[in-house]
Amino acid sequence: MSKLILCRGRYAKHPYYMEIGNTNIYSIEGLSYYMVSNLDLVIELDYNKSLFEWIRDELELEDLAENLLKLKEEKVNNKILIQTILNSSNYYSNAERIKISQTIESLENLPVLQRKILKANQFLATRHFKEAESDYEAIINGDKADELGAKEYAQILNNLGISKMYTVGIKEASLFFKQAYERNNENESLRQYFLSLKLSNQEELFDEEVVNYDLSKEWILELEKELNNYINEYESSNNYQEVLRLR
C-alpha cells in the first residue's frame, strides 16, 4: 500500500541543482529522497550556505534554514545536517529514519581512507568521471596510500584508468591499466591494458609489450576477437547509426 505524504513548505519555482546525479530539487521531500539515495556521497559533501538559503527563500522554511545555518556555523558534522533535513519532512517514517541514521553511522565509522574510496567508486558508478578521477588521484597521492593492499591499490589504479578514458583519453588511461597489472598480476588488468593499446592505435608499443610479457598467439587472437566483437556491437548500435545519419 502506498502512503500519503503531507508536503512541507512550498514547491520551488527555481530548483536547487545537485551536480551529483544531475538532479534538480524542488521540495524538502525531494531533497530528503535525494540525500537518502546518495548517502555515501552526501555524507562527504561540503555543504555551503546556498542550499540553506534556497530552503529559506524558495521553500519558505525559514525556521529550518536558520537552524541549518546555525549548525553550519557551529561546524557540526554532516550527519547532524542530514538528520535535521530528514526530520523536517514527512517523507520517511520514524522507523525508516532510524535505519537511515544507522546507515549514516556505519559510513561515519569507516576509516577515512575507505570512505574516500567509497565516494570515488560512487562517482565512477554514476559516470561523474572528472570527480572520480580527482578523488582517485587524491587517494594514491595522499599520505594514507601506503595503507592500501596491493590488490586494493591496483583496483584504484584500474578505476582511475577508466576515469581517464573519459577525461583525457584512452592513451593516457593505458598507463594506469599497466600499473594495475604490475601490482595484481591479474589477467583482467593485462587484458584491459592491451585493449587500450589497440584502441589508442599504439601498435608499435603493442607489439613490443607482447614480447615483453611473453604472450602467446592464442592469447592475442582471443583479445583481437574480443575487440572485433566490441567494434561490431558498437557499429550496430542506434547511437552509431544516428551519427552516420547526421553525417
Phi, psi and omega in degrees: 000135178281159182248151177274127181249121177272115185281143175257151180069187179254169177277124188294136172285326179241111184291159173265124185271124174257114183297320177291115182090356179049057190240136172262130181255133183242350184208168178291328176292321177295322177294319179298314180297317180300315182297315182292327180286343183229039186303318183292346175261313185292337178294340182257356184291153172261098185288128179256169186293340183298325178294316182290325177291326176296320177299321180289313189276320185270321182266349180058039175254074188295317181298316179296315181299315180296321178296316180294319179297321178294317179297321179297318178296328179280356177059044176288163179284166185296333179303316181294318180297315181295314180296325178297318179293315181296322181289344183275347182247170179256015187290323182245144178285169178301318180296319179293322180293328177296316179296320178297317178299320178295321177296317179299317180296321179295324177291318180294330182280350176293148173303149184305318182298317180293326177294322179294320178295317179299318179296314180297319179297322180292321175301316180296317182296329181263013174065030171265077193291324179295317179294319178298315179303313181298318182289319179296320179294322178296326180291309184286340177261359183278170184284354179254008182298332181288353177277349182280139173286168184300314182291322180294318178296318180297321179296322178294318177298320178297314180294325176295322176299318178298317178298317181298328178305323185265347182255318183235343176127163185291325181301314179292324180297327183301328180297324182282327175296322178295315179298323179298316180295322181296340179262328184247346179054033180261142184299326181299317179292320178297318179298316179296322179299310183288328174297319180293327176296317179295313184293334179262012175059035176267063188295319181296315178294323177304311181296322179295318183289330175301318178290315182300321182266001176053053182273143182282160177297324179298319180296317181294318179298320178295321178296314181294325176297316179297318180297317179297324177296317178300314183296317180296320179295320181293316183291339178267358182285159180296322181298315181294317179298324178294320178299314179299319180297318181294324176298000000 
